[in-house]
Amino acid sequence: METVLHVITGLGLGGAESQLFHFVTSDTSRKHHVVSLMHEGVFGPRLKEQDIAVTCLHMPAGKISFAGMRQLYRLVRSMRPDYVQTWMYHADLVGGLMAQLAGARNIFWGLHNTNVDPSRTAWRTRFVVRLCALVSGFVPRRILSCSSAGVDVHAALGYRRDKLVVAHNGYDFEAFKPDEAARQQLRQQWGIGDDTVLLGTVGRYHPQKDHENLLQALAKAGDGLGDWRCVFAGTGLSADNPWLMSSVEKYGLAEKVILLGPRPDIPDIMNAMDINVLPSAFGEAFPNVLVEAMATGVPCVTTDVGDSAVIVDEYGIVVPPSDADALATAIGQMASQKQDAAAWSSRKASCRNFVTSRFSQEAMIQRYASVWAGDIQHG
């Protein structure tokens, strides 16, 4: 059985971390070992529960320790994996170089970001990106980007374009699927009837997610939506966030928004929604939340970040980032379509059919395996 050593910056909550977890727990044809440069985070214990070996190097956030590099070097030397797959910038650099020094030759990097804007990215991360670009010609055999947008961005930053390959994320469509019982239970809990348009957004409170843009758009859409509410789910999206509450009050939306904070029942929350909104301003590569929402049969309105347009295709609406007027118009257009029950039901079914046919976990595993085996050279 082939062995794969995965090196990731950390195992906290995040898109790349979630993708790694589902990848290694779904791929039973290979033996996987996961290394975190930092700590176990959220996914470390879950991986161990699935009998996946986990090694933590306990490096400080954003820093590199000699002890951690030595431990990784010794692990690669003793394990001699068939493939080394790294995830995220710091892991690409540290994991790639240590694996190469330890004698590994089948080294593959992973890209899960599309923005290194100096005004929005820490200088340490930008420095690591520059170093990665410099060594991209001789450390990795291939560089797997979860989005087409990521390929273009990193090629412009100096990464070897001929080594860049698109490998879209994969998803568990048994976890995210239509569930009428879950929909009704949560809507009843929130006091929301079937005729109310329930919008929703899922993602941590962070400038990248641009919740201010969404709140402003909701205020602009206003009465044109009829009877509506909007749920906010994610870390920091709760009433104890003074900055968020200030914006909610500023736009007069206190009676319209439901702040849930971090929740473990995201599939149920998505089922309760009528429309999912991704208002991000920058930095998204392949937004998981769009695929997950569409898999539950929920149409999406999204800003044009990363591969959002590729994901929603003709089944959603895409608008420019940080344009509250355009976002408000799109939300209104999508909400109005709910009035035609037959057309709305067809759209919901088409959303799920589209993403399940293109972005399955099996498809992602096969794509990675093909790149590792050298069957896919570029593109």
Secondary structure, DSSP 8 states (H G I E B T S, - for coil): --EEEEEES--SSSHHHHHHHHHHHH-TTSEEEEEESS--TTHHHHHHHTT-EEEE----TT---HHHHHHHHHHHHHH--SEEEEESHHHHHHHHHHHHHTT---EEEEE------TTTS-HHHHHHHHHHHHHTTTS-SEEEESSHHHHHHHHHTT--GGGEEE----B-TTTSS--HHHHHHHHHHHT--TTSEEEEEES-SSGGG-HHHHHHHHHHHGGGG-SEEEEEESTT-STT-HHHHHHHHHTT-TTTEEEEES-S-HHHHHHH-SEEEE---S--SS-HHHHHHHHTT--EEEES-TTHHHHHGGGSEEE-TT-HHHHHHHHHHHHHHTTSHHHHHHHHHHHHHHHHHH-BHHHHHHHHHHHHTTS----
